[in-house]
Amino acid sequence: MLSKAQIKYIQSLRLKKYRQKSGRFLAEGIKVVDELLKQDYITVEEVYALPDWIAQYHHDNTVYPGLRPVEVPAELLSRISALHTAQPVIALCQIPSVDEETIEPAQITLMLESIRDPGNLGTLIRIADWFGIPQIICSPDCADAFNPRTVQASMGSIGRVRVIERLLGPFLEAQGISPVYAATLQGVDIREVPALKGGVLLIGNESRGLSDDMLKHATHQITIPRIGKAESLNAAIAAGIICGRLLL
């Protein structure tokens, strides 16, 4: 059983300042926890679970060798959960340290400016994972990559995609990388753009798009052709369409 101090500590991780202070975050749900337990990038320190989850996934210690989950009742799991609907299993994980600050020219890096919705950011992380993009650079005003909603929306991809928070303009200037493709409403039709082999793909805020300051760093502006009358596309959907067209 968890002590009052442990419960208070776990609950504190709902807030970014305590996640940053402790270097820990929560991952919730069967799929998300399963993905994190099977990778090496992020360390899972503890697992809190309902008896049914333990009986199904840990009864013979073969699915997750060495794991010793903490059994908690449903009422307590609901109290420590950071989500509106409590999941049957919660993992306490270490936020990975970032030792390098470089962009590999031969790879695509996804760069995000002012993505405010955690669900959108989590979906973007999942999209990056799907298309083999190893790294995402987020502006400081993006949603937190280790927000419980972001982690859940990533469906475990947070364990395979490195997410770094940086001031985007200075970072690009320091890297001196090219090409830099900016998704805009007035760019070149993506059907006319050759497949991307490396460089940076810039995606902007859900409602405003990319700022003028960021557009100054772009070597190319690209757009998804509009057939209907919708004013704009969701940032994650736009990124998925662009990646599907230019990275395959």
N, C-alpha and C positions, 0 to 999 in steps of 0.2 A: 504493500500500500504506500502511496505517496504521502510524504509529510506536508504540513501546511507551507513550509518554506519552499519545498519543491513545486507545489501547486502555484504559489505566488510567482516563482521564477518562470515557470512555463507560461503562465498567463501574461507575464511582462513582455514576452517575445512577440506579442501582437503588435507592439510599437517598434518603429524603426530604430529609435534611439537606443533601446535596450538590445535589439539585435546587433547593432553596431558595437555597443559596449561589450557584449559578451562574445561576439563572434559566432552566434548560434542562431538557427532559425527552425521553424516547424514545417514539416511536410505531412499532409494528411490524405488518407484514402488508400484503398488496397492497391490500385494501379500505380500511384505515385510512389508509395513506399516500396513496392516491389521493384520498380525501376531503380530507385536509389540504392537499394540493398544489393543490386547486381552490378553496380559500376564502381569505379575506383577514384573518380575525381572528387567526390564529396564524401566525407566520413560521416556515417550514421553512428551516433553515440548511444542512443537509447531508443527503445520502441515501447510505446504504451498501447495496449490492445485489449479488446474484449475477449472473454474466454472463447467465443466461437472462432475468432480469427486465429487465436493460438492453437486451438484444436485442429483447424484446417491446415494451417501453414507451418506449424512448428511442433506437431505432436511427435515426430520422430527425429527432429533436428537435422533433416537432410535437405530441406528446401533452402534454408539459410543457416548453414553450419556455423556454430559458434555464437549465434544470437541467443540472448537470454531476455526475451520480452518481459515487460512488467505488466502483469494482469491487473486491469482496473475495471470497475463496474461501469455500466452505461452512464449513470448519473455523473460520475466523476469525469469520464471521458468527455462528456458534453461540457462540463465546466472548464476544462483546460483547452478545449477546441477553440480555434480562432475563426472558424467558419460558422455560417448561419445554421447549416445542417451538419451535425457531428458525424464523423466517419468512424468506422470500426477500429482504425489503427492510426496512430500518430507517431512520427519519428522526430527525434531531436537530433539535428545535424549541425556540423561545423560549416560556417561560411568559408569557402576556399580562399586562400590567399592568392594574390596576383603578383607574381614575381617579375613578369615581363610586360613591357608596354610597347610592343611593336606590332605592326601589321605585316603579314607575310604577303609579298607582292603576287605570288602565284596562287593565292587563295582569295575568295570573296569574304569581305568583312561587312556585316550589316551594322549601319550606324543610325541611331534613333535619336531624334530631337523632340523633346517635350511630349513623349507618349505618357499620358497621365493615368490611363485606366489599367489597373493591374491585370485584368482579364485580357486586354489587348496585348500587353507586354508578354504575358505568359504564352499567348498564342503565337506571337512573333518568335519567341524562343523555340517553340515547337516547330514552326515553319523552318527556322534556321537548321534545326536538327534534321528535319526531313530532307532538306536539300544539301546537307553536308557542309553547311557554313559553320566553322568552328568557333567563331568569336562574334560577339555583339558589343558595340561601344554605345553607351547610353549617356545622354546629357544629364547633369545633376538634377534637373527638374523632372526627369522621368519617374514613373512609379518605381518603387523598390523591387529589384529582381527577386528578393527573398521575402517579400510580402506573402503571407499564406495564400492569398487569392492568385497571385502571380505563379507561385509554385504549383498550385493545383491546376491552373490553366495550362501550364507547361507539360503536364502529364508525365513528369519524370525527365523531360528533356533538359531541365536545369542541371541535371547531373552529367550532361555531355557537351553542353555549350558554355563556353567561358563568357561571362557577362561582366563588363568593366564600366565603371562610371568615371567619365572624364569631361573636361571642358572641350567641346568638339573642335572648335576652330583652332585653338592652340595645338591640340593633339594632331590634327591634320597637317598643320604647318610644320610641326616637328618631324612628322613622318615623311613628308615630301612625297607621298604616294600618289600614283596616277594609274588608271583613270578613276574619277569620282563621279558616279551616276546619281543624279538627284531626281526623285519621283515628283513630278509637278503636273499641273493641269495644262501647261502650254509647251510641253517638251516634244521631242521627236516620238512618233508612233513606235511603240516597242516592237511592232512587227517589222520595222525597218532597221532594227538594231541587231548587230551580230551577237552571237552567243558570247557571254562574258567568261573570261578565263581567270580574271583576277581583278583586284581593286576594291573600291568601296561603293556600297549601295546605300544612299541616304533616304530615309523615310521620316516624314515630319509629323507634327501634331495632328490628332484626329480631326480637328475642325479647321485649323488655320494652315496646315501644311508646313512647309519649311520656311524659316525666317529668311529675310534678305541677307543677313550676315552669313548664314550657312550656304545660301545659293552662290555666294561669291567664291566658295571653295569648289564648286562643281565644275568639272570639265565637260560634262554632258548633262542635259536635261531630257528626261524621257517621260512619256505619258502612256496611259492605257486608253485606247480610243473609246469614246463614249458613243453608244448607239441609241440608248434611251434618253430619259429626261432627268435621271437622278443627278443631284447637285454634286455629289462626291461619293467616294468609296471609303469604307472602314480601312484604317491604316494596315491592319493585319491582312485583310482580304487583298488589298492592293499589293502588299509585299508578296503574298502567295502567288498572285497572278504574274507579277513581274519575274519572280524566281522561276515559276513554271515555264515561262516563255524564254528566258534568257540563260538559264543555267542547265537545261537539259539538252 
